[in-house]
Amino acid sequence: MSELPASFDPRRFRTTVPYYARYRLGYPDSLIARVAAFAGLKPGDRVLDLGCGPGLLALGFARQGMDVVAVDPEPDMVEAARAAASESGLAIDVRKGSSFALPLDAAPFDLVAMGRSFHWMDGANTLSALDQIVRPSGALAFFDDDHPRTAENEWRFALRDVANQFGRSFSHHIVEAYKPGFRSHHSLLLESRFPRLDGFSTFVRRTIDADEIVGLAFSLSTTSRERLGERAEQFERELRAALAGISREGQFVEIAELSALVARR
């Protein structure tokens, strides 16, 4: 692949590991099953979870009977994914790797899945490299979550506002997203060898508390303990104060959309 960009930091998420699997929204098995069915996958087909984190997608596809390889550049995430697979009794090949170090020895794949990870990659070059390791009938699947602007999600916008006070808006991937020349993954895909795009989504509504919101914040690269450093405790105090202004009882409702974009040749 191409030379590593200056923005590539394989240890960006090192302090988020204890928080990620516990406080991030997971991907429902029903959504993963819909993607697998649409992509024509059958038990035993090979799936690559690229940028696997603690293995949320890898576990889901393994439960569908797929032969899963999962890679992540953060060693602690790799260990977390291995532990999760072991605890679940699932045979998943988890290894250190990235879009710049793809598991070529395990190719070809019937599907490459990415959960909230593609924006960290060199988009066009990654798609070109994936074209070489995905079977002709195979596909890519981009999983994400979104929170609609609704009264129930007021806490989410309070989190964003406090995070911005602590430098979130200056994070590299957020700065890049607001530049005039920014191109979304949809745009890049439509010019790639995978231009046929189809989307799937499901909505969830759940009750959460302030501790879970703080945990979510520390799972994000923009407000990780590593990024905040000595300001982490001050950030938590200000976030909790903002949340108390929304709910004195400390209970909140989260409404979110979990989505998957499937790209085929």
N, C-alpha and C positions, 0 to 999 in steps of 0.2 A: 504494500500500500504506500501511500504518500508519506513524506516526512512528517514527523510528529509536529503539530502546531504548538505555538508557545502557550496556548490556553489549555492544552491537555495536562491534566493533573490526576494521575491514577489514584491518588490518595485523598481526593476531594471529600469522600464520604466516610473517612475512617472513624470519626467520632459520632456518625449517625447510626452506626450499626446497632447499638442497643435499642434504638428508638424506631428504626425503619419498619421492621415486620410487625411490631406491636402497635404502632400508631398510624401507619399509612393505610389507606383503603386497599383492601385486596381486590383481586379480580374474580368475580363470581364464576363458579364452575359452569353455570348455565351459559355465560358469555363465551367462555373458552370452548365449550362444546359446540356452540353455534359457529364459531370460527373454524374449528376442526372439521365440522360437517361441510361448511361452505367450501373449504379448501380441498375437500375430498380425502381427508386423512383417514387412515384406518389403523387399528392397533398394530404397533411395531414400526410405523413410519417414523422417520427421523426428524426431530425438531431441535433447532438451536435457539436457546434463550440468550440473546446477546445483550450484555449489560444486566445480568440477572439479579444483582443485589442479593437479598437473602433468599431468592428463589421462588418468589410468589408465582410467577408464570410457569417456571419449570415444574413446580409441584402440581399445578393445575393440569398441565399437559401430560405429566406422568400418570396422574389419576385417570386420564382418558385412555391410557394404555400405550402412549407414545414412547419411543426410545429417545430420551432427552439428553442433550449436551448443554451445559450451562456455563457461561464464562463471564467473568467480571475482573476489572483491573485492580480492585481493592482486595488485598489478601484477607482482611477480616470479614468482608462480605462473602468471599469464597468459603471461609470456614463456617459462617452462619448458614449458608445454603447447604453445605454438606451436613451440618448438624440437623437442619430441618428435614432433609431427605432421609437421614438415618432414623430420626424420631418417627417419621411417617411410614417407615418401612418401604420406601420407594427407591429403586435403583436409578440414580441420576449421576451422570458423569459430569462432575463439577470441577472446573479448573480455572486457573488464572489466565486471563486473556482479554481482548478488547476488539474494537473495530479495526485497530491497527495491528492486531496479532490474532487473526482468526484461526480457529482450530481446523486447519486445512486437512489434517490427517483423518478427521472424522467426517469429512464431506463425502458425497453430496447430501444435502438436506431437502426434505420435502416442504419444510416451513422454517423460516427464521422469524422469531417473535422478539419484539422489543417493548419493554414496559417503561414508559417515561424516561427513555434513555437516548433516543435518536438525536435530540437537540444538543447532546454533548459530542456528537460525532462530526467528522468531516463529511457532510451529507452526500454530495455528488460522488466523491471517491468511495465512500462506503457502499453506496448502491451499485457502483461499478464492480466492486470486489464481491458483493453478494451475488451478482449475476453469475459469477464463476463457480459458486459453490451450491447454488440452488438448482434442483432438477428442472428440466424444461417445463414440467407440469406443476412445479412448486410455486410457492407464494411467500410474501412477506406479510407480517401482521404487526401493526403499531397500536399498542394499548395505552390508554391515557385515562385521566379523570378530569372532570370539570365541575365547577360549582356555579349554578345559575344565580343571577342577582335576584334574590328573594329575601323577605324579612327574616326567614329562619336562618339564613346564612350570614346574618349581621356579624357574627363572631369572626367569620372568615375574613371579612374586610377590615375588622379591627386588627386582626393578626397581620394583615398586609401593611396597614398603616404604621403599626409599631415597628415592623420589620424594616420599612422604608426609613424610619428614623435612625435605624442602626445600620444603614448602608445597603439594604437589599437592592434598591434601584440602581446601584452602581456595580452589581454583579455582572460578570462578563456576558453570560448568555442572555441576560435581560437587556443590557445595553445593545447587544447585537440585534435583538429582536425589534428594537425601535429605530434602527438605522434605515434610511430610505431604500437601500439595496437588499434588505432582508428578504429571503425566500423561504416559504414554509416547506414542510416535507411534502405537502400535496403538490406544490409547484415543481419540486425536484423530481417527484415520482412521475409526474405527467410527461417529463422529458427523459425519463429513464427507460430501462428495458422492462419496467413493471408499471405500465401506464393505466391498467384497468383497475379502477378503485371502487370499492364497495365498503359501506360502513354499517356497523352494528352497535347498539348501545342498550344499556339497561339502567334504570334509576333506583337509587336506594335512599331510604329515609331512616335515620337512626338518632338516638339520644346519646350525647356525649357530655363529659364534664370538663372542667378547667384543666385538670391534670392531663387529660388526653389531648387537649389543644396545645398545652405546653410541650408534651411529648412529640406531637406532630411538628411543632416548630423546630425542635432540635433534630428532627429527622431530615429537614430540608438543608440543602447545601448553602442556601443564602442566610440561614440563621442557625447553622450548626455550632456546637460548642467550639469547634476548631476555628471557625470564622470569627465568632464573637470574642473569643479569648477571655480576657479579664472582664469584659462587659457582659458575659453570659448571665450572671446573677441579676445585674441591673435590668437586662432585657426581660428576664422572667418576671421580675417585680412589676415592670411597666405593662407587660402583657396581661398579667393577672389583674392589675388595676383596671385596665381597659375592659376586660371580660366582666369584672364585677359591676361595671357601669351598665352592662347589657343585661346581666342576670345576677341578682343578689343571691339567689339560691345555688348558683354555680352549675346549672343544668342548661344545655343547649341542644338545638336540633340541627342536624346536618342533612342537607339534601344534595346529592351528587349524582352525576352521570358518569358511569363507567363505559368506556367506548373502545372499539377496535376498528381500525381501518385496514382492510385487506387489499394488498396490491398484487396483481398478477400480470403476466406477460400478455 
